[in-house]
Amino acid sequence: MPYFDAASTAPLHPVARQALLAALDEGWADPARLHRSARQARMLLDAARETVAEVLGARADEVSFTSSGTQALQLGLLGALRGHRRRGAHLVHSAVEHSAVLHTAERWEADGGAVTAVPVDRHGRVSAGEFAAALRPDTALAVLQSANHEVGTLQPVTETAALLGDVPLLVDAAQSAGRLPVPAGWSLLAASAHKWGGPAGVGVLAVRKGVRYSSPLPADDREGGRVPGFPNVPAIVAAAASLRAVRAGAEAENARLRALVDLIRHRVPELVPAVEVVGDPERRLPHLVTFSCLYVDGEVLLTELDRAGFAVSSGSSCTSSTLTPSHVLAAMGVLTEGNLRVSLPAGTTRAEVDAFLDVLPRVVADVRAPLGLDLPAPGSATGPAGALVLDTLGRRCPIPVIELAKHIGEVDPGGLVAVLSDDEAARHDIPAWCGMCGHTYAGEASATEYGGTRGTAYLVIRGLD
């Protein structure tokens, strides 16, 4: 089964497996003790720290190991904010950061701090100037990912860092560490071993010398006082070994995977109608491509592709766990429904990509067909100024978009259609559909103005055919 979900977690690298098995025999003891077995574990831990520091461009004593990339981000955020509390309590981050950053920021704000989320363009890229303009005299920390986890867009980390003055910058390098050189300018850095082919359960938090950091957790003498608890030495050794191996072969493998991703980026819009490839077309991760298919649910696509033998991921809205749109896609202003993320692991072949491109059009067509045939006829009426009203209240996306596509031809060019919906995803998907299909999104109004009992009326002006 072709596995195309490396951005979630990469398959365990062969070097990681070998190192892990060896370290299980040699590095099981407590590295904080003084006996021979402990000293052996300590030597392995120190060597792993040196390796990771070298790859990341840090000093060994700046590197601490955590239990995950999420924990590294949380500790990095809270520790830096606590360390700079005399400066103020204002946090700045981009609108497309990982949820670990957003959730920590929400907690910080709930506890009395201030937070600013800097918007991104339609490719998901922040402007360095706009990011720097969000700083205030009381800004204690800035956070910016090196590359986006949903669409692969690379952020201008070095350019942004140069504009921040003495405000420390925490960089989330989870998606790029090992694959790409670490961008310059970071004060704190977080990474996750299972993203580069190391074992799960190992994260990295690096804090530059001179950066004020105060652990938000009770005192502990392990990992420089930044991360409490017993370190998993065998997993850390495996993580370091695989990071060095991946980085050593990154240039050649990146070029090979970029060619395969370019093939997907160009062929999918040719093979599947009504598809938009999202993310920056050039400044992006080499192994990742994301596209949105109109009129379908991303999770349904995932299920059908899984049945066809392909493991992919989705940033689609209305996920079964949250029923809320992807904050990344929403911030970009692109379609949040029918979203597929394809991220190729090392070793992916052209034959596997060709097989995916052969299966995808059929799967999308099969998913779309019953949606159009099985949907009940929408309530239609004439609203204010002769608007065609489509009542989709109580119906989840992508149904409001499907109904809009089916009925917009019933008004003349320049005519108004009001789509009534109480699904939050419609606020993002209807404007995105307009941009893809050549119609004008005219904003929103209360659904009560168009005969609805609740929700919002999304207003669309039909474009010229």
PyMOL commands that set and color helices and strands:
alter all, ss='L'
color gray80, all
select helices_A, chain A and resi 14-26+36-56+60-62+69-83+99-110+128-133+157-161+193-196+223-225+233-248+250-271+298-307+327-332+350-374+384-386+399-410+426-437+447-450
alter helices_A, ss='H'
color red, helices_A
select strands_A, chain A and resi 63-66+90-94+114-118+139-145+169-172+188-192+203-207+275-278+288-293+339-343+379-382+388-391+416-421+440-446+456-461
alter strands_A, ss='S'
color yellow, strands_A
deselect
rebuild
show_as cartoon
